[in-house]
Amino acid sequence: MRSYKTTMVDPVRLLPREDRDAALADAGYNVFNLDSADVFVDLLTDSGTGTMSNDQWAAMMQGDEAYAGGDSFADLEAAVSDVMGFENVVPAHQGRGAENVLYGALVSEGDTILNNAHFDTTRAHVVANGGDAVDCPVEAATDMDSDDPFKGDFSLDRARAVVDDVGAENVPVVVLTITNNSMAGQPVSVDNTRAVAEFADDIDATFVVDACRFAENAHFVQQREPEFADDSVAAIAREQLSYADACVMSGKKDGLVNIGGFVGIREGRDELHEQCRQRGILYEGFSTYGGMSGRDIAAFAVGLREAVDPPYVAERVEQVQRLCEALADRGVPVYQPAGGHAVYIDANRALDHIPRDQYPGQAFVCELYREGGVRGVELGRFAFPDTDRRDLVRLAVPRRMYGPDHVEHVADTAEAVCERADEISGLEIVEEPEMEELRHFSAELRPVE
Ligand SMILES: *Cc1c(COP(=O)(O)O)cnc(C)c1O
């Protein structure tokens, strides 16, 4: 049961079926082109889409808009120190701004950067700085049915093989992404975190944690790693982050705000802190606002504390698990177990008659909208051309927004799509932007005749 009540209402409506069909055709069969007013349940992303608390709104009223030395920034520094244990904070407008600040300071031409799996913007920043981004997921990560509790872990075997190949001197940074967004939002154990920290230390690399979903990860650790069964989410989060030299944070995830981010830097890493500070001033804004308004910063400081304050994160992750179970109960093929922020449907199984070059994932996304006004996103061969990854459809759940009736509606909608799979045809691209990597945001498609 939710531990909060609703005191502000944001109406949504389910358009009539013909209007949904027309809206989808107008959008070129790409749900990024839909108006949000035409969407009934919006599971496009959990990034910056959540609901703020009354305490966050109250804090916004006291946002300090001073260019330098604002009170709100001092509140954010205190929250980062208390909740995440980093003494130095370089603010940025969102996660990728923080990535630009940090990876620009750490990565040079010819370097190899290791990560359990690079999130798209992380990979882009490594590559933009001349680096090679290598993923080191564990075997179980790509097994849709394995019930391994920590499918997000970093594979030290793979990492060692890469280091043997390129030489330790060419690996200046090791990154651990918690939860592992590119691997279905799967968690990383504290035990694995310790081992990765030791490995980074052995090769003299800086150990960075991409902490975007640190609170969700801490919840999984509490539930699944026996050593931590009796510890609070707040204590686990601090423990897990204590091994990192630096972190990257997007406030749009476990900061519980609509915009914001920062780089957190361990005490004693003065040179890295100074480099980041200077890059922050150049790209984001002065070191006490970094692209955020004082109001944004004030809400962020409160949101970070709420993220580890029970029972918020348990309810959030359990809602995602309930959606996953509701889908599985109805025979919809899903990635198991559920991740912290999203459920992934396997369109290659659901629409197994559609050839892979006709984008079965995108076809499923379109049908979810036509069937029930539900917006998800394709993360298969439409979004990632030239890969052999499965055609997954992600349903990401915004924080503190939807209720159990929405969960039921989404599951019923996906079931109805699966039941009439035979009638569903594939899609072909009619127009796409120059940069293939960005095509899923704006390309237009049409059903194959
Ligand atoms: C969202 C995200 C980012 C980038 O953050 P933005 O706020 O979207 O720029 C980086 N890493 C991970 C793991 C993310 O989920």
The ligand as an SDF file (V2000), in Angstrom:
LIG
                    3D

 15 15  0  0  0  0  0  0  0  0999 V2000
   20.1510    8.7610  -17.0090 C   0  0  0  0  0  0  0  0  0  0  0  0
   21.5030    8.2350  -16.8430 C   0  0  0  0  0  0  0  0  0  0  0  0
   22.6360    9.0110  -17.1330 C   0  0  0  0  0  0  0  0  0  0  0  0
   22.5380   10.3970  -17.7310 C   0  0  0  0  0  0  0  0  0  0  0  0
   21.7510   11.2750  -16.9630 O   0  0  0  0  0  0  0  0  0  0  0  0
   20.8420   12.4000  -17.6290 P   0  0  0  0  0  0  0  0  0  0  0  0
   20.3090   13.1380  -16.4540 O   0  0  0  0  0  0  0  0  0  0  0  0
   19.7790   11.7280  -18.4270 O   0  0  0  0  0  0  0  0  0  0  0  0
   21.7160   13.2430  -18.4800 O   0  0  0  0  0  0  0  0  0  0  0  0
   23.8760    8.4480  -16.9120 C   0  0  0  0  0  0  0  0  0  0  0  0
   24.0150    7.1850  -16.4430 N   0  0  0  0  0  0  0  0  0  0  0  0
   22.9340    6.4170  -16.1640 C   0  0  0  0  0  0  0  0  0  0  0  0
   23.1340    5.0230  -15.6530 C   0  0  0  0  0  0  0  0  0  0  0  0
   21.6570    6.9000  -16.3610 C   0  0  0  0  0  0  0  0  0  0  0  0
   20.5970    6.1180  -16.0950 O   0  0  0  0  0  0  0  0  0  0  0  0
  1  2  1  0
  2  3  1  0
  2 14  2  0
  3  4  1  0
  3 10  2  0
  4  5  1  0
  5  6  1  0
  6  7  2  0
  6  8  1  0
  6  9  1  0
 10 11  1  0
 11 12  2  0
 12 13  1  0
 12 14  1  0
 14 15  1  0
M  END
$$$$
